[in-house]
Amino acid sequence: MAPKKKAEAAKPQEPEELNPKTTHYEFLGPAGALGMVTALPVLVLFFSICCNKTGYPSQLLIDDWKTYFENLLTVDYAKTLFDPLAFVVYVAFVAFEAILYIALPGDVYPGSLLRNGERLRYKTNGFTAYHTTLFTALYFLKDSGLKPLLFVYDHWVGLAVSSIVFSYAIALFVYIKSFAKDALLALGGNTGNPLYDYMIGRELNPRIGDFDIKFFTELRPGMIGWQVINIAFAAKQYLDIGYVTNSMLLVQLFQAWYIVDSLWNEDCVLTTMDITTDGFGFMLAFGLYSWVPLTYTLQARYLVDNPRDLSWPVFGAIVALNFLGYLIFRSANSQKNDFRANPSGENTKHLTYITTQRGTKLITNGWWGVSRHINYLGDWLMSLSWSLPCGFASPIPYFYPFYFAILLLHRERRDDHKCRTKYGKDWEEYCKVVKYRIIPGIY
């Protein structure tokens, strides 16, 4: 009898046990999924086509709405949308970043323990890829000057379309791949509804060999692409007016610092919901291949079309706001990561916490005693400081902080639901101690 019991104990989990059916929809279910895969790409195209040097809707619709619509009617949309050269350049950029991810050395970190007992390993060389990209570009620009960078502005709509097409394609690829026999699915992406699962992401960690598609996508094409595009817009402004305005300089410095900080701390991504919980589908693919590089650069593009210089008091105030946001964001995240690594370490031994029945420790003082997501507040303050250099002639440059506020509120609610389900009464007790969700004293 003993051998039989041993065999039964070693029996692997059945597929339906390892990948249970998802019964809870997010983002309004299939209807919301349809909206995301259709409306969000249209919004990216709106910003690309309807906001340019001929005017921005908020300005011309008020001042001269007839001229605004006349300008839109004169656009040759067939030629504007179908730009084969832009598609080649976009795909070549993504391929170049993929080659750097594979070829460059980097530290290897373990990921979270998965349901199947595995712990994937991740090579972090994002910052190396970042400066390799920039120095490669400098090498090729040393003889030609800045003019090749004008390609980004001149082919902007074509690049937007290319990023959207690529997002659809990669999301379809990983959706089909998720039906492989050994695929570990995301708990939230196995509903059986093809559209919803395609949008939310069916497979948790799609890989080709050791190449982790989701981890590569998380920072490389979006964040490094964002930096490249910003530099191209600064070059366009310089070639147009002969100098770079101090408002453009602020946008460049603030966003470059954010990008560098993210890539330098790439290992921190491994503990985020994107990696540990969410599947990889259209939502993440579009967000990182198209949405980030195409909408997070709105401020720099706006300042190309509407160059302006700031007074020095205003300049200083915006710098102070950005610094405050960064201080909150980075200090809070660093404190959490240090605590997870070593709760009794020199930097974290003063922190108090609640130990849940699952053994997890929830911090109740320090940054995380101020609010349950104090890092979100710092992140949003930085986003606001990126838009303020653009002035108030148009709301278009403020789209990012507006959208980002909605995103953070939704993310906080998702996290709260997950934690209530996971920790039960322990989470209720924690919420009594740390009362505020994001903004101390307000929310």
C-alpha positions, -999 to +999 in steps of 0.1 A: +000+000+000+029+024+007+041+027-029+005+034-040+001+062-015+034+077-026+023+076-062-009+093-054+009+121-034+032+127-063+004+130-088+006+164-106-023+188-105-049+184-132-050+213-158-084+224-145-070+226-109-039+245-119-058+268-143-093+272-128-120+288-148-123+326-142-157+335-129-152+372-121-150+399-149-132+432-146-134+463-168-171+457-174-165+423-189-168+416-226-184+449-233-155+467-216-131+445-235-147+455-268-144+492-258-107+489-249-097+471-281-115+497-303-118+530-284-083+533-270-065+529-304-090+555-318-080+579-290-043+574-298-051+582-335-071+613-324-041+627-305-019+619-335-041+633-363-062+660-346-035+676-325-007+691-346+009+723-358-023+733-375-040+736-341-053+717-311-091+711-307-094+731-275-079+762-292-093+761-327-128+748-318-132+778-296-114+804-317-121+792-352-140+758-353-146+761-391-108+763-398-102+734-375-126+711-394-114+724-427-079+714-418-091+679-409-109+675-442-078+684-462-058+655-447-051+626-471-059+599-446-050+570-469-014+582-472-012+595-437-024+562-420-006+538-444+031+545-439+052+514-447+085+532-438+072+541-404+061+505-398+096+492-407+112+518-384+089+509-355+094+471-359+131+476-363+132+496-330+113+469-311+136+442-326+167+461-317+155+463-280+148+426-281+183+419-293+197+440-265+176+422-239+190+389-251+226+399-258+235+423-230+246+411-196+225+417-166+218+406-130+194+377-127+166+379-101+140+352-091+104+360-096+075+351-073+067+315-066+041+303-091+011+281-085+028+252-103+057+254-079+081+271-104+100+303-098+110+320-130+143+339-133+146+373-150+176+390-164+175+428-156+195+448-181+170+476-189+193+504-179+221+489-200+198+487-229+187+523-224+222+538-226+232+514-253+203+527-274+212+563-268+249+559-275+241+539-307+220+567-319+247+592-311+272+572-331+250+573-362+241+610-357+276+623-353+280+629-390+245+637-400+235+660-372+199+662-358+180+661-390+173+623-390+154+628-358+128+648-376+115+615-390+096+610-357+076+642-360+072+640-398+059+604-396+041+606-363+007+593-375+024+564-393+043+555-362+011+556-342-007+533-366+024+510-366+024+507-328-014+499-328-010+472-354+020+457-336+000+457-303-029+438-319-005+413-335+016+405-304-016+402-283-030+377-308+002+357-308+003+353-270-035+345-270-030+316-294+002+305-276-018+303-243-036+272-255-003+252-253-006+222-230+018+234-204+007+271-203+001+285-168-029+309-172-036+340-152-064+335-127-082+365-142-079+356-179-095+322-183-132+330-187-137+312-220-148+344-237-123+349-265-126+387-267-123+393-229-094+368-225-076+384-255-079+418-239-071+409-203-044+383-210-048+346-208-013+333-202+005+346-171+041+344-183+043+338-220+079+329-230+098+318-260+126+298-244+141+321-218+127+352-235+099+365-213+076+385-235+057+403-207+088+412-188+105+425-219+075+445-228+071+460-194+098+486-197+118+483-229+098+494-259+075+518-240+099+535-217+130+536-240+107+545-269+093+573-248+128+587-242+138+584-279+106+602-290+111+630-265+146+636-277+134+637-313+108+664-303+135+685-286+156+683-317+126+694-338+121+724-316+158+733-317+159+731-355+126+751-358+134+781-335+171+778-329+170+768-292+153+746-267+128+765-245+131+761-207+096+745-207+108+718-231+139+714-210+118+708-179+097+682-196+128+665-210+146+664-176+115+653-156+105+625-179+141+614-185+147+611-148+115+591-144+125+567-172+161+563-159+148+557-124+123+530-137+150+512-157+176+515-129+152+499-105+139+473-130+140+445-105+112+463-086+088+454-115+090+418-104+067+424-074+041+444-093+006+431-103+016+433-139+041+405-134+027+385-105-010+386-112-021+399-146-019+379-178-003+393-209-029+403-234-040+434-255-044+456-224-007+453-215+006+450-250-012+481-263-004+500-231+033+494-234+039+493-272+015+521-281-001+540-253+030+549-233+053+561-261+024+578-280+005+596-252+032+601-226+050+623-251+021+646-256+037+674-236+070+674-257+050+673-289+027+701-278+058+723-270+071+717-305+039+732-319+035+758-291+070+768-278+070+788-247+094+800-220+086+801-183+093+828-158+119+817-133+096+817-103+072+794-122+101+773-133+112+769-097+078+761-084+073+733-110+107+719-101+098+718-064+065+700-072+083+674-092+109+669-065+082+664-039+064+639-060+096+619-067+106+620-030+073+605-020+072+579-048+108+566-046+111+568-008+079+549-003+087+522-029+122+518-015+109+514+020+085+487+010+111+468-010+137+470+018+111+457+042+102+428+020+139+419+017+147+422+054+121+435+079+147+437+106+173+455+085+189+488+095+165+509+074+133+490+083+137+478+119+117+508+132+087+499+112+056+485+128+034+460+111+004+436+113+012+399+107-016+382+088-027+346+092-010+339+059+023+351+074+024+384+053+035+415+071+015+448+065+034+479+074+015+503+097+039+533+100+065+551+080+054+561+045+029+532+045+013+543+077+003+577+060-018+560+034-022+525+019-009+538-015+011+568-007+034+560-037+004+567-060+002+603-047+039+609-054+035+594-089+006+616-097+023+648-085+051+640-109+027+636-137+011+670-130+046+686-130+052+673-165+021+691-179+024+724-161+053+737-183+028+736-212+006+764-197-032+764-198-040+773-234-051+737-241-062+708-219-045+683-243-011+683-225-031+675-192-045+643-206-019+622-189-024+634-153-062+632-159-060+597-173-034+587-147-056+597-118-084+574-131-059+546-136-045+549-101-079+551-085-090+519-104-057+502-096-062+510-059-097+495-060-084+463-077-057+460-051-081+466-022-104+439-036-075+414-040-063+421-005-097+418+011-101+384-006-066+373+004-064+385+040-100+387+051-103+401+087-066+409+088-071+434+060-101+450+078-079+454+109-051+469+088-075+494+072-086+506+107-049+515+114-041+529+080-073+547+072-066+566+040-063+549+006-041+574-013-043+611-002-038+615+036-067+632+053-088+633+021-091+599+004 
